[in-house]
Every structure is written in structure tokens, then in C-alpha cells.
Amino acid sequence: MESTRYTLIQRVKDPKNGHAWTSFVEAYEGYIDAVLLRVGIGRDEAKDLGQEILLKLWKQLPSFDYQPNRGKFRSWLYQIIRNTA
């Protein structure tokens, strides 16, 4: 996966921007699944948890203050995945 696109993060903060959300899901769904499998979640449960995580992200991203100089977006995402798992 390529590095986080700052513009995508900014666009997806608008919950009404369906195109941005679709792009976001396409970009990060595989990463979410990979982390869930890596922490020992089975494939069937990973699909359900993946949907739960995407819902959390959809709710949290509008208030998320992405500052690349303070850390990677995927580090924040990883914590959400681990906490949900």
C-alpha cells in the first residue's frame, strides 16, 4: 500500500462525500483485514469486525486532526483495529 494520501483523509472527513469514502474503503479495507488476521482473528469474524471498524472510522474521521509530522495515519488506524479486536 502506498503512503497515506493527505487529500483523501481531508475529503473523507465529510461524511456526505461518498466518492471519497469509497476510495478510502478501497485503500484501507485490505490493511484492516490483514491486521485482524495478524492478531489472530478468524476470516469470518474479521469480515464482521472490519465492518465495525469502518463504521467507527466513518464516525471518527470528521473530527480527526491528521498531522503527518506527529505520526502516521496507519499508526492511528492500527490502534483502532487492535482496540476493536
N, CA, C and O atoms as a Maestro MAE file, in Angstrom:
{
 s_m_m2io_version
 :::
 2.0.0
}

f_m_ct {
 s_m_title
 :::
 protein
 m_atom[340] {
  # First column is atom index #
  i_m_mmod_type
  r_m_x_coord
  r_m_y_coord
  r_m_z_coord
  i_m_residue_number
  s_m_chain_name
  s_m_pdb_residue_name
  s_m_pdb_atom_name
  i_m_atomic_number
  :::
  1 25 0.846 -1.176 0.000 1 A "MET " " N  " 7
  2 3 0.000 0.000 0.000 1 A "MET " " CA " 6
  3 2 0.885 1.230 0.000 1 A "MET " " C  " 6
  4 15 1.890 1.287 0.710 1 A "MET " " O  " 8
  5 25 0.510 2.207 -0.795 2 A "GLU " " N  " 7
  6 3 1.279 3.437 -0.798 2 A "GLU " " CA " 6
  7 2 0.961 4.242 0.454 2 A "GLU " " C  " 6
  8 15 0.007 3.940 1.171 2 A "GLU " " O  " 8
  9 25 1.760 5.261 0.710 3 A "SER " " N  " 7
  10 3 1.566 6.041 1.927 3 A "SER " " CA " 6
  11 2 0.225 6.765 1.894 3 A "SER " " C  " 6
  12 15 -0.389 6.930 0.839 3 A "SER " " O  " 8
  13 25 -0.203 7.182 3.053 4 A "THR " " N  " 7
  14 3 -1.489 7.850 3.198 4 A "THR " " CA " 6
  15 2 -1.539 9.117 2.355 4 A "THR " " C  " 6
  16 15 -0.605 9.919 2.350 4 A "THR " " O  " 8
  17 25 -2.622 9.273 1.662 5 A "ARG " " N  " 7
  18 3 -2.825 10.487 0.876 5 A "ARG " " CA " 6
  19 2 -3.550 11.510 1.733 5 A "ARG " " C  " 6
  20 15 -4.708 11.317 2.104 5 A "ARG " " O  " 8
  21 25 -2.873 12.577 2.039 6 A "TYR " " N  " 7
  22 3 -3.430 13.634 2.888 6 A "TYR " " CA " 6
  23 2 -4.747 14.149 2.327 6 A "TYR " " C  " 6
  24 15 -5.690 14.393 3.079 6 A "TYR " " O  " 8
  25 25 -4.817 14.314 1.024 7 A "THR " " N  " 7
  26 3 -6.042 14.856 0.436 7 A "THR " " CA " 6
  27 2 -7.221 13.906 0.617 7 A "THR " " C  " 6
  28 15 -8.352 14.353 0.810 7 A "THR " " O  " 8
  29 25 -6.971 12.611 0.558 8 A "LEU " " N  " 7
  30 3 -8.052 11.648 0.784 8 A "LEU " " CA " 6
  31 2 -8.562 11.756 2.216 8 A "LEU " " C  " 6
  32 15 -9.770 11.740 2.454 8 A "LEU " " O  " 8
  33 25 -7.652 11.864 3.156 9 A "ILE " " N  " 7
  34 3 -8.062 11.995 4.565 9 A "ILE " " CA " 6
  35 2 -8.906 13.258 4.742 9 A "ILE " " C  " 6
  36 15 -9.904 13.241 5.463 9 A "ILE " " O  " 8
  37 25 -8.520 14.326 4.105 10 A "GLN " " N  " 7
  38 3 -9.291 15.571 4.217 10 A "GLN " " CA " 6
  39 2 -10.669 15.437 3.580 10 A "GLN " " C  " 6
  40 15 -11.659 15.916 4.132 10 A "GLN " " O  " 8
  41 25 -10.736 14.788 2.421 11 A "ARG " " N  " 7
  42 3 -12.027 14.639 1.729 11 A "ARG " " CA " 6
  43 2 -12.967 13.698 2.472 11 A "ARG " " C  " 6
  44 15 -14.177 13.920 2.494 11 A "ARG " " O  " 8
  45 25 -12.423 12.655 3.076 12 A "VAL " " N  " 7
  46 3 -13.265 11.660 3.740 12 A "VAL " " CA " 6
  47 2 -13.817 12.196 5.068 12 A "VAL " " C  " 6
  48 15 -14.704 11.585 5.664 12 A "VAL " " O  " 8
  49 25 -13.298 13.314 5.520 13 A "LYS " " N  " 7
  50 3 -13.817 13.923 6.748 13 A "LYS " " CA " 6
  51 2 -15.250 14.424 6.569 13 A "LYS " " C  " 6
  52 15 -15.969 14.637 7.545 13 A "LYS " " O  " 8
  53 25 -15.653 14.608 5.316 14 A "ASP " " N  " 7
  54 3 -17.029 14.994 5.013 14 A "ASP " " CA " 6
  55 2 -17.850 13.720 4.847 14 A "ASP " " C  " 6
  56 15 -17.723 13.041 3.829 14 A "ASP " " O  " 8
  57 25 -18.701 13.376 5.842 15 A "PRO " " N  " 7
  58 3 -19.442 12.108 5.767 15 A "PRO " " CA " 6
  59 2 -20.399 12.023 4.570 15 A "PRO " " C  " 6
  60 15 -20.891 10.941 4.250 15 A "PRO " " O  " 8
  61 25 -20.661 13.133 3.922 16 A "LYS " " N  " 7
  62 3 -21.545 13.117 2.756 16 A "LYS " " CA " 6
  63 2 -20.791 12.876 1.447 16 A "LYS " " C  " 6
  64 15 -21.411 12.746 0.391 16 A "LYS " " O  " 8
  65 25 -19.461 12.817 1.511 17 A "ASN " " N  " 7
  66 3 -18.657 12.619 0.308 17 A "ASN " " CA " 6
  67 2 -18.497 11.117 0.055 17 A "ASN " " C  " 6
  68 15 -17.513 10.500 0.463 17 A "ASN " " O  " 8
  69 25 -19.476 10.562 -0.618 18 A "GLY " " N  " 7
  70 3 -19.495 9.125 -0.883 18 A "GLY " " CA " 6
  71 2 -18.340 8.644 -1.738 18 A "GLY " " C  " 6
  72 15 -17.826 7.546 -1.527 18 A "GLY " " O  " 8
  73 25 -17.927 9.455 -2.700 19 A "HIS " " N  " 7
  74 3 -16.810 9.065 -3.567 19 A "HIS " " CA " 6
  75 2 -15.523 8.942 -2.748 19 A "HIS " " C  " 6
  76 15 -14.760 7.992 -2.924 19 A "HIS " " O  " 8
  77 25 -15.286 9.904 -1.855 20 A "ALA " " N  " 7
  78 3 -14.088 9.857 -1.006 20 A "ALA " " CA " 6
  79 2 -14.151 8.642 -0.093 20 A "ALA " " C  " 6
  80 15 -13.146 7.962 0.114 20 A "ALA " " O  " 8
  81 25 -15.326 8.369 0.448 21 A "TRP " " N  " 7
  82 3 -15.459 7.217 1.345 21 A "TRP " " CA " 6
  83 2 -15.180 5.912 0.592 21 A "TRP " " C  " 6
  84 15 -14.497 5.030 1.113 21 A "TRP " " O  " 8
  85 25 -15.698 5.790 -0.617 22 A "THR " " N  " 7
  86 3 -15.436 4.596 -1.421 22 A "THR " " CA " 6
  87 2 -13.936 4.434 -1.678 22 A "THR " " C  " 6
  88 15 -13.401 3.330 -1.570 22 A "THR " " O  " 8
  89 25 -13.274 5.514 -2.010 23 A "SER " " N  " 7
  90 3 -11.818 5.476 -2.228 23 A "SER " " CA " 6
  91 2 -11.090 5.082 -0.960 23 A "SER " " C  " 6
  92 15 -10.131 4.311 -1.003 23 A "SER " " O  " 8
  93 25 -11.541 5.607 0.170 24 A "PHE " " N  " 7
  94 3 -10.925 5.292 1.453 24 A "PHE " " CA " 6
  95 2 -11.062 3.807 1.766 24 A "PHE " " C  " 6
  96 15 -10.092 3.156 2.154 24 A "PHE " " O  " 8
  97 25 -12.262 3.277 1.596 25 A "VAL " " N  " 7
  98 3 -12.504 1.852 1.869 25 A "VAL " " CA " 6
  99 2 -11.634 0.993 0.952 25 A "VAL " " C  " 6
  100 15 -11.026 0.021 1.401 25 A "VAL " " O  " 8
  101 25 -11.577 1.346 -0.311 26 A "GLU " " N  " 7
  102 3 -10.731 0.588 -1.253 26 A "GLU " " CA " 6
  103 2 -9.263 0.630 -0.829 26 A "GLU " " C  " 6
  104 15 -8.544 -0.357 -0.980 26 A "GLU " " O  " 8
  105 25 -8.824 1.760 -0.305 27 A "ALA " " N  " 7
  106 3 -7.422 1.923 0.080 27 A "ALA " " CA " 6
  107 2 -7.073 1.190 1.371 27 A "ALA " " C  " 6
  108 15 -5.948 0.712 1.518 27 A "ALA " " O  " 8
  109 25 -8.015 1.091 2.310 28 A "TYR " " N  " 7
  110 3 -7.674 0.591 3.646 28 A "TYR " " CA " 6
  111 2 -8.346 -0.705 4.074 28 A "TYR " " C  " 6
  112 15 -7.975 -1.270 5.102 28 A "TYR " " O  " 8
  113 25 -9.315 -1.190 3.324 29 A "GLU " " N  " 7
  114 3 -10.011 -2.424 3.698 29 A "GLU " " CA " 6
  115 2 -9.038 -3.610 3.788 29 A "GLU " " C  " 6
  116 15 -9.123 -4.414 4.717 29 A "GLU " " O  " 8
  117 25 -8.138 -3.713 2.844 30 A "GLY " " N  " 7
  118 3 -7.150 -4.801 2.861 30 A "GLY " " CA " 6
  119 2 -6.228 -4.710 4.060 30 A "GLY " " C  " 6
  120 15 -5.887 -5.727 4.664 30 A "GLY " " O  " 8
  121 25 -5.821 -3.499 4.407 31 A "TYR " " N  " 7
  122 3 -4.969 -3.291 5.579 31 A "TYR " " CA " 6
  123 2 -5.696 -3.706 6.854 31 A "TYR " " C  " 6
  124 15 -5.119 -4.368 7.717 31 A "TYR " " O  " 8
  125 25 -6.954 -3.319 6.969 32 A "ILE " " N  " 7
  126 3 -7.756 -3.684 8.143 32 A "ILE " " CA " 6
  127 2 -7.845 -5.199 8.259 32 A "ILE " " C  " 6
  128 15 -7.626 -5.752 9.337 32 A "ILE " " O  " 8
  129 25 -8.162 -5.871 7.163 33 A "ASP " " N  " 7
  130 3 -8.252 -7.337 7.165 33 A "ASP " " CA " 6
  131 2 -6.921 -7.970 7.548 33 A "ASP " " C  " 6
  132 15 -6.884 -8.915 8.337 33 A "ASP " " O  " 8
  133 25 -5.826 -7.452 6.990 34 A "ALA " " N  " 7
  134 3 -4.503 -8.015 7.269 34 A "ALA " " CA " 6
  135 2 -4.145 -7.900 8.750 34 A "ALA " " C  " 6
  136 15 -3.610 -8.839 9.340 34 A "ALA " " O  " 8
  137 25 -4.437 -6.759 9.340 35 A "VAL " " N  " 7
  138 3 -4.132 -6.579 10.768 35 A "VAL " " CA " 6
  139 2 -4.989 -7.511 11.608 35 A "VAL " " C  " 6
  140 15 -4.488 -8.132 12.546 35 A "VAL " " O  " 8
  141 25 -6.266 -7.617 11.288 36 A "LEU " " N  " 7
  142 3 -7.146 -8.511 12.049 36 A "LEU " " CA " 6
  143 2 -6.668 -9.955 11.974 36 A "LEU " " C  " 6
  144 15 -6.653 -10.662 12.981 36 A "LEU " " O  " 8
  145 25 -6.281 -10.387 10.793 37 A "LEU " " N  " 7
  146 3 -5.784 -11.755 10.645 37 A "LEU " " CA " 6
  147 2 -4.466 -11.933 11.403 37 A "LEU " " C  " 6
  148 15 -4.228 -12.982 12.002 37 A "LEU " " O  " 8
  149 25 -3.621 -10.919 11.376 38 A "ARG " " N  " 7
  150 3 -2.327 -10.986 12.057 38 A "ARG " " CA " 6
  151 2 -2.485 -11.097 13.573 38 A "ARG " " C  " 6
  152 15 -1.651 -11.712 14.237 38 A "ARG " " O  " 8
  153 25 -3.541 -10.509 14.121 39 A "VAL " " N  " 7
  154 3 -3.739 -10.591 15.573 39 A "VAL " " CA " 6
  155 2 -4.543 -11.823 15.980 39 A "VAL " " C  " 6
  156 15 -4.901 -11.979 17.148 39 A "VAL " " O  " 8
  157 25 -4.828 -12.701 15.008 40 A "GLY " " N  " 7
  158 3 -5.443 -13.975 15.333 40 A "GLY " " CA " 6
  159 2 -6.950 -14.059 15.177 40 A "GLY " " C  " 6
  160 15 -7.567 -15.013 15.650 40 A "GLY " " O  " 8
  161 25 -7.548 -13.082 14.524 41 A "ILE " " N  " 7
  162 3 -8.985 -13.112 14.287 41 A "ILE " " CA " 6
  163 2 -9.235 -13.986 13.049 41 A "ILE " " C  " 6
  164 15 -8.544 -13.847 12.040 41 A "ILE " " O  " 8
  165 25 -10.218 -14.880 13.129 42 A "GLY " " N  " 7
  166 3 -10.561 -15.738 12.001 42 A "GLY " " CA " 6
  167 2 -11.169 -14.950 10.858 42 A "GLY " " C  " 6
  168 15 -11.658 -13.837 11.054 42 A "GLY " " O  " 8
  169 25 -11.139 -15.526 9.657 43 A "ARG " " N  " 7
  170 3 -11.621 -14.827 8.453 43 A "ARG " " CA " 6
  171 2 -13.076 -14.371 8.565 43 A "ARG " " C  " 6
  172 15 -13.392 -13.233 8.218 43 A "ARG " " O  " 8
  173 25 -13.955 -15.234 9.041 44 A "ASP " " N  " 7
  174 3 -15.371 -14.865 9.138 44 A "ASP " " CA " 6
  175 2 -15.572 -13.718 10.116 44 A "ASP " " C  " 6
  176 15 -16.280 -12.756 9.820 44 A "ASP " " O  " 8
  177 25 -14.949 -13.823 11.278 45 A "GLU " " N  " 7
  178 3 -15.076 -12.764 12.276 45 A "GLU " " CA " 6
  179 2 -14.383 -11.485 11.796 45 A "GLU " " C  " 6
  180 15 -14.834 -10.383 12.109 45 A "GLU " " O  " 8
  181 25 -13.300 -11.624 11.044 46 A "ALA " " N  " 7
  182 3 -12.577 -10.457 10.533 46 A "ALA " " CA " 6
  183 2 -13.466 -9.619 9.621 46 A "ALA " " C  " 6
  184 15 -13.397 -8.390 9.646 46 A "ALA " " O  " 8
  185 25 -14.295 -10.270 8.821 47 A "LYS " " N  " 7
  186 3 -15.201 -9.522 7.935 47 A "LYS " " CA " 6
  187 2 -16.182 -8.685 8.755 47 A "LYS " " C  " 6
  188 15 -16.422 -7.518 8.443 47 A "LYS " " O  " 8
  189 25 -16.749 -9.287 9.811 48 A "ASP " " N  " 7
  190 3 -17.684 -8.543 10.666 48 A "ASP " " CA " 6
  191 2 -16.976 -7.413 11.397 48 A "ASP " " C  " 6
  192 15 -17.475 -6.289 11.439 48 A "ASP " " O  " 8
  193 25 -15.816 -7.708 11.972 49 A "LEU " " N  " 7
  194 3 -15.062 -6.674 12.678 49 A "LEU " " CA " 6
  195 2 -14.598 -5.582 11.727 49 A "LEU " " C  " 6
  196 15 -14.555 -4.408 12.094 49 A "LEU " " O  " 8
  197 25 -14.256 -5.967 10.518 50 A "GLY " " N  " 7
  198 3 -13.853 -4.976 9.522 50 A "GLY " " CA " 6
  199 2 -14.957 -3.966 9.268 50 A "GLY " " C  " 6
  200 15 -14.695 -2.769 9.149 50 A "GLY " " O  " 8
  201 25 -16.182 -4.441 9.184 51 A "GLN " " N  " 7
  202 3 -17.324 -3.534 9.001 51 A "GLN " " CA " 6
  203 2 -17.518 -2.646 10.227 51 A "GLN " " C  " 6
  204 15 -17.820 -1.460 10.093 51 A "GLN " " O  " 8
  205 25 -17.349 -3.207 11.405 52 A "GLU " " N  " 7
  206 3 -17.460 -2.435 12.646 52 A "GLU " " CA " 6
  207 2 -16.386 -1.339 12.694 52 A "GLU " " C  " 6
  208 15 -16.658 -0.209 13.099 52 A "GLU " " O  " 8
  209 25 -15.184 -1.684 12.281 53 A "ILE " " N  " 7
  210 3 -14.078 -0.721 12.268 53 A "ILE " " CA " 6
  211 2 -14.354 0.391 11.259 53 A "ILE " " C  " 6
  212 15 -14.126 1.563 11.556 53 A "ILE " " O  " 8
  213 25 -14.837 0.041 10.082 54 A "LEU " " N  " 7
  214 3 -15.157 1.061 9.083 54 A "LEU " " CA " 6
  215 2 -16.240 2.004 9.593 54 A "LEU " " C  " 6
  216 15 -16.184 3.205 9.331 54 A "LEU " " O  " 8
  217 25 -17.214 1.484 10.310 55 A "LEU " " N  " 7
  218 3 -18.250 2.334 10.886 55 A "LEU " " CA " 6
  219 2 -17.648 3.289 11.923 55 A "LEU " " C  " 6
  220 15 -17.985 4.472 11.948 55 A "LEU " " O  " 8
  221 25 -16.764 2.777 12.771 56 A "LYS " " N  " 7
  222 3 -16.080 3.635 13.750 56 A "LYS " " CA " 6
  223 2 -15.309 4.742 13.038 56 A "LYS " " C  " 6
  224 15 -15.357 5.905 13.439 56 A "LYS " " O  " 8
  225 25 -14.599 4.366 11.978 57 A "LEU " " N  " 7
  226 3 -13.823 5.359 11.240 57 A "LEU " " CA " 6
  227 2 -14.723 6.415 10.630 57 A "LEU " " C  " 6
  228 15 -14.417 7.606 10.691 57 A "LEU " " O  " 8
  229 25 -15.830 5.988 10.044 58 A "TRP " " N  " 7
  230 3 -16.766 6.923 9.422 58 A "TRP " " CA " 6
  231 2 -17.256 7.940 10.457 58 A "TRP " " C  " 6
  232 15 -17.453 9.114 10.140 58 A "TRP " " O  " 8
  233 25 -17.450 7.483 11.688 59 A "LYS " " N  " 7
  234 3 -17.899 8.375 12.751 59 A "LYS " " CA " 6
  235 2 -16.777 9.258 13.290 59 A "LYS " " C  " 6
  236 15 -17.018 10.413 13.639 59 A "LYS " " O  " 8
  237 25 -15.547 8.728 13.364 60 A "GLN " " N  " 7
  238 3 -14.443 9.448 13.991 60 A "GLN " " CA " 6
  239 2 -13.664 10.355 13.040 60 A "GLN " " C  " 6
  240 15 -13.094 11.355 13.477 60 A "GLN " " O  " 8
  241 25 -13.630 10.028 11.773 61 A "LEU " " N  " 7
  242 3 -12.798 10.804 10.840 61 A "LEU " " CA " 6
  243 2 -13.196 12.272 10.718 61 A "LEU " " C  " 6
  244 15 -12.306 13.106 10.546 61 A "LEU " " O  " 8
  245 25 -14.473 12.641 10.794 62 A "PRO " " N  " 7
  246 3 -14.779 14.071 10.679 62 A "PRO " " CA " 6
  247 2 -14.086 14.936 11.740 62 A "PRO " " C  " 6
  248 15 -13.799 16.105 11.483 62 A "PRO " " O  " 8
  249 25 -13.818 14.390 12.903 63 A "SER " " N  " 7
  250 3 -13.148 15.184 13.941 63 A "SER " " CA " 6
  251 2 -11.666 14.838 14.085 63 A "SER " " C  " 6
  252 15 -10.980 15.386 14.947 63 A "SER " " O  " 8
  253 25 -11.178 13.935 13.245 64 A "PHE " " N  " 7
  254 3 -9.775 13.521 13.307 64 A "PHE " " CA " 6
  255 2 -8.883 14.628 12.765 64 A "PHE " " C  " 6
  256 15 -9.107 15.132 11.665 64 A "PHE " " O  " 8
  257 25 -7.881 15.001 13.534 65 A "ASP " " N  " 7
  258 3 -6.934 16.041 13.131 65 A "ASP " " CA " 6
  259 2 -5.643 15.372 12.679 65 A "ASP " " C  " 6
  260 15 -4.747 15.115 13.484 65 A "ASP " " O  " 8
  261 25 -5.560 15.096 11.391 66 A "TYR " " N  " 7
  262 3 -4.397 14.401 10.840 66 A "TYR " " CA " 6
  263 2 -3.221 15.359 10.721 66 A "TYR " " C  " 6
  264 15 -3.269 16.343 9.983 66 A "TYR " " O  " 8
  265 25 -2.169 15.049 11.462 67 A "GLN " " N  " 7
  266 3 -0.943 15.842 11.428 67 A "GLN " " CA " 6
  267 2 0.216 14.895 11.106 67 A "GLN " " C  " 6
  268 15 0.770 14.263 12.006 67 A "GLN " " O  " 8
  269 25 0.582 14.796 9.830 68 A "PRO " " N  " 7
  270 3 1.605 13.834 9.425 68 A "PRO " " CA " 6
  271 2 2.923 13.982 10.173 68 A "PRO " " C  " 6
  272 15 3.638 12.997 10.359 68 A "PRO " " O  " 8
  273 25 3.253 15.181 10.599 69 A "ASN " " N  " 7
  274 3 4.511 15.382 11.326 69 A "ASN " " CA " 6
  275 2 4.473 14.793 12.740 69 A "ASN " " C  " 6
  276 15 5.522 14.651 13.368 69 A "ASN " " O  " 8
  277 25 3.299 14.451 13.246 70 A "ARG " " N  " 7
  278 3 3.173 13.877 14.589 70 A "ARG " " CA " 6
  279 2 3.072 12.362 14.575 70 A "ARG " " C  " 6
  280 15 3.189 11.731 15.625 70 A "ARG " " O  " 8
  281 25 2.859 11.767 13.417 71 A "GLY " " N  " 7
  282 3 2.752 10.313 13.326 71 A "GLY " " CA " 6
  283 2 2.007 9.896 12.076 71 A "GLY " " C  " 6
  284 15 1.363 10.706 11.409 71 A "GLY " " O  " 8
  285 25 2.109 8.627 11.780 72 A "LYS " " N  " 7
  286 3 1.475 8.089 10.581 72 A "LYS " " CA " 6
  287 2 -0.009 7.839 10.825 72 A "LYS " " C  " 6
  288 15 -0.426 7.472 11.923 72 A "LYS " " O  " 8
  289 25 -0.785 8.048 9.779 73 A "PHE " " N  " 7
  290 3 -2.215 7.754 9.845 73 A "PHE " " CA " 6
  291 2 -2.431 6.278 10.149 73 A "PHE " " C  " 6
  292 15 -3.305 5.919 10.937 73 A "PHE " " O  " 8
  293 25 -1.628 5.427 9.518 74 A "ARG " " N  " 7
  294 3 -1.804 3.992 9.716 74 A "ARG " " CA " 6
  295 2 -1.500 3.569 11.151 74 A "ARG " " C  " 6
  296 15 -2.012 2.543 11.597 74 A "ARG " " O  " 8
  297 25 -0.699 4.309 11.874 75 A "SER " " N  " 7
  298 3 -0.471 4.001 13.297 75 A "SER " " CA " 6
  299 2 -1.748 4.232 14.092 75 A "SER " " C  " 6
  300 15 -2.106 3.429 14.954 75 A "SER " " O  " 8
  301 25 -2.431 5.332 13.798 76 A "TRP " " N  " 7
  302 3 -3.712 5.627 14.451 76 A "TRP " " CA " 6
  303 2 -4.740 4.565 14.068 76 A "TRP " " C  " 6
  304 15 -5.469 4.059 14.922 76 A "TRP " " O  " 8
  305 25 -4.791 4.233 12.788 77 A "LEU " " N  " 7
  306 3 -5.720 3.217 12.299 77 A "LEU " " CA " 6
  307 2 -5.426 1.862 12.942 77 A "LEU " " C  " 6
  308 15 -6.346 1.140 13.329 77 A "LEU " " O  " 8
  309 25 -4.158 1.526 13.053 78 A "TYR " " N  " 7
  310 3 -3.751 0.261 13.675 78 A "TYR " " CA " 6
  311 2 -4.279 0.170 15.107 78 A "TYR " " C  " 6
  312 15 -4.764 -0.882 15.525 78 A "TYR " " O  " 8
  313 25 -4.186 1.255 15.849 79 A "GLN " " N  " 7
  314 3 -4.686 1.260 17.228 79 A "GLN " " CA " 6
  315 2 -6.192 1.028 17.282 79 A "GLN " " C  " 6
  316 15 -6.676 0.306 18.154 79 A "GLN " " O  " 8
  317 25 -6.923 1.622 16.374 80 A "ILE " " N  " 7
  318 3 -8.375 1.401 16.327 80 A "ILE " " CA " 6
  319 2 -8.674 -0.056 16.017 80 A "ILE " " C  " 6
  320 15 -9.557 -0.658 16.627 80 A "ILE " " O  " 8
  321 25 -7.943 -0.619 15.077 81 A "ILE " " N  " 7
  322 3 -8.160 -2.030 14.717 81 A "ILE " " CA " 6
  323 2 -7.861 -2.920 15.916 81 A "ILE " " C  " 6
  324 15 -8.667 -3.783 16.262 81 A "ILE " " O  " 8
  325 25 -6.710 -2.718 16.553 82 A "ARG " " N  " 7
  326 3 -6.326 -3.535 17.722 82 A "ARG " " CA " 6
  327 2 -7.328 -3.385 18.863 82 A "ARG " " C  " 6
  328 15 -7.709 -4.379 19.482 82 A "ARG " " O  " 8
  329 25 -7.751 -2.180 19.142 83 A "ASN " " N  " 7
  330 3 -8.711 -1.962 20.232 83 A "ASN " " CA " 6
  331 2 -10.053 -2.641 19.942 83 A "ASN " " C  " 6
  332 15 -10.708 -3.151 20.851 83 A "ASN " " O  " 8
  333 25 -10.444 -2.642 18.694 84 A "THR " " N  " 7
  334 3 -11.702 -3.289 18.323 84 A "THR " " CA " 6
  335 2 -11.578 -4.811 18.393 84 A "THR " " C  " 6
  336 15 -12.503 -5.504 18.817 84 A "THR " " O  " 8
  337 25 -10.428 -5.313 17.974 85 A "ALA " " N  " 7
  338 3 -10.197 -6.764 18.000 85 A "ALA " " CA " 6
  339 2 -10.152 -7.247 19.434 85 A "ALA " " C  " 6
  340 15 -9.967 -8.440 19.677 85 A "ALA " " O  " 8
  :::
 }
 m_bond[339] {
  # First column is bond index #
  i_m_from
  i_m_to
  i_m_order
  :::
  1 1 2 1
  2 2 3 1
  3 3 4 2
  4 3 5 1
  5 5 6 1
  6 6 7 1
  7 7 8 2
  8 7 9 1
  9 9 10 1
  10 10 11 1
  11 11 12 2
  12 11 13 1
  13 13 14 1
  14 14 15 1
  15 15 16 2
  16 15 17 1
  17 17 18 1
  18 18 19 1
  19 19 20 2
  20 19 21 1
  21 21 22 1
  22 22 23 1
  23 23 24 2
  24 23 25 1
  25 25 26 1
  26 26 27 1
  27 27 28 2
  28 27 29 1
  29 29 30 1
  30 30 31 1
  31 31 32 2
  32 31 33 1
  33 33 34 1
  34 34 35 1
  35 35 36 2
  36 35 37 1
  37 37 38 1
  38 38 39 1
  39 39 40 2
  40 39 41 1
  41 41 42 1
  42 42 43 1
  43 43 44 2
  44 43 45 1
  45 45 46 1
  46 46 47 1
  47 47 48 2
  48 47 49 1
  49 49 50 1
  50 50 51 1
  51 51 52 2
  52 51 53 1
  53 53 54 1
  54 54 55 1
  55 55 56 2
  56 55 57 1
  57 57 58 1
  58 58 59 1
  59 59 60 2
  60 59 61 1
  61 61 62 1
  62 62 63 1
  63 63 64 2
  64 63 65 1
  65 65 66 1
  66 66 67 1
  67 67 68 2
  68 67 69 1
  69 69 70 1
  70 70 71 1
  71 71 72 2
  72 71 73 1
  73 73 74 1
  74 74 75 1
  75 75 76 2
  76 75 77 1
  77 77 78 1
  78 78 79 1
  79 79 80 2
  80 79 81 1
  81 81 82 1
  82 82 83 1
  83 83 84 2
  84 83 85 1
  85 85 86 1
  86 86 87 1
  87 87 88 2
  88 87 89 1
  89 89 90 1
  90 90 91 1
  91 91 92 2
  92 91 93 1
  93 93 94 1
  94 94 95 1
  95 95 96 2
  96 95 97 1
  97 97 98 1
  98 98 99 1
  99 99 100 2
  100 99 101 1
  101 101 102 1
  102 102 103 1
  103 103 104 2
  104 103 105 1
  105 105 106 1
  106 106 107 1
  107 107 108 2
  108 107 109 1
  109 109 110 1
  110 110 111 1
  111 111 112 2
  112 111 113 1
  113 113 114 1
  114 114 115 1
  115 115 116 2
  116 115 117 1
  117 117 118 1
  118 118 119 1
  119 119 120 2
  120 119 121 1
  121 121 122 1
  122 122 123 1
  123 123 124 2
  124 123 125 1
  125 125 126 1
  126 126 127 1
  127 127 128 2
  128 127 129 1
  129 129 130 1
  130 130 131 1
  131 131 132 2
  132 131 133 1
  133 133 134 1
  134 134 135 1
  135 135 136 2
  136 135 137 1
  137 137 138 1
  138 138 139 1
  139 139 140 2
  140 139 141 1
  141 141 142 1
  142 142 143 1
  143 143 144 2
  144 143 145 1
  145 145 146 1
  146 146 147 1
  147 147 148 2
  148 147 149 1
  149 149 150 1
  150 150 151 1
  151 151 152 2
  152 151 153 1
  153 153 154 1
  154 154 155 1
  155 155 156 2
  156 155 157 1
  157 157 158 1
  158 158 159 1
  159 159 160 2
  160 159 161 1
  161 161 162 1
  162 162 163 1
  163 163 164 2
  164 163 165 1
  165 165 166 1
  166 166 167 1
  167 167 168 2
  168 167 169 1
  169 169 170 1
  170 170 171 1
  171 171 172 2
  172 171 173 1
  173 173 174 1
  174 174 175 1
  175 175 176 2
  176 175 177 1
  177 177 178 1
  178 178 179 1
  179 179 180 2
  180 179 181 1
  181 181 182 1
  182 182 183 1
  183 183 184 2
  184 183 185 1
  185 185 186 1
  186 186 187 1
  187 187 188 2
  188 187 189 1
  189 189 190 1
  190 190 191 1
  191 191 192 2
  192 191 193 1
  193 193 194 1
  194 194 195 1
  195 195 196 2
  196 195 197 1
  197 197 198 1
  198 198 199 1
  199 199 200 2
  200 199 201 1
  201 201 202 1
  202 202 203 1
  203 203 204 2
  204 203 205 1
  205 205 206 1
  206 206 207 1
  207 207 208 2
  208 207 209 1
  209 209 210 1
  210 210 211 1
  211 211 212 2
  212 211 213 1
  213 213 214 1
  214 214 215 1
  215 215 216 2
  216 215 217 1
  217 217 218 1
  218 218 219 1
  219 219 220 2
  220 219 221 1
  221 221 222 1
  222 222 223 1
  223 223 224 2
  224 223 225 1
  225 225 226 1
  226 226 227 1
  227 227 228 2
  228 227 229 1
  229 229 230 1
  230 230 231 1
  231 231 232 2
  232 231 233 1
  233 233 234 1
  234 234 235 1
  235 235 236 2
  236 235 237 1
  237 237 238 1
  238 238 239 1
  239 239 240 2
  240 239 241 1
  241 241 242 1
  242 242 243 1
  243 243 244 2
  244 243 245 1
  245 245 246 1
  246 246 247 1
  247 247 248 2
  248 247 249 1
  249 249 250 1
  250 250 251 1
  251 251 252 2
  252 251 253 1
  253 253 254 1
  254 254 255 1
  255 255 256 2
  256 255 257 1
  257 257 258 1
  258 258 259 1
  259 259 260 2
  260 259 261 1
  261 261 262 1
  262 262 263 1
  263 263 264 2
  264 263 265 1
  265 265 266 1
  266 266 267 1
  267 267 268 2
  268 267 269 1
  269 269 270 1
  270 270 271 1
  271 271 272 2
  272 271 273 1
  273 273 274 1
  274 274 275 1
  275 275 276 2
  276 275 277 1
  277 277 278 1
  278 278 279 1
  279 279 280 2
  280 279 281 1
  281 281 282 1
  282 282 283 1
  283 283 284 2
  284 283 285 1
  285 285 286 1
  286 286 287 1
  287 287 288 2
  288 287 289 1
  289 289 290 1
  290 290 291 1
  291 291 292 2
  292 291 293 1
  293 293 294 1
  294 294 295 1
  295 295 296 2
  296 295 297 1
  297 297 298 1
  298 298 299 1
  299 299 300 2
  300 299 301 1
  301 301 302 1
  302 302 303 1
  303 303 304 2
  304 303 305 1
  305 305 306 1
  306 306 307 1
  307 307 308 2
  308 307 309 1
  309 309 310 1
  310 310 311 1
  311 311 312 2
  312 311 313 1
  313 313 314 1
  314 314 315 1
  315 315 316 2
  316 315 317 1
  317 317 318 1
  318 318 319 1
  319 319 320 2
  320 319 321 1
  321 321 322 1
  322 322 323 1
  323 323 324 2
  324 323 325 1
  325 325 326 1
  326 326 327 1
  327 327 328 2
  328 327 329 1
  329 329 330 1
  330 330 331 1
  331 331 332 2
  332 331 333 1
  333 333 334 1
  334 334 335 1
  335 335 336 2
  336 335 337 1
  337 337 338 1
  338 338 339 1
  339 339 340 2
  :::
 }
}
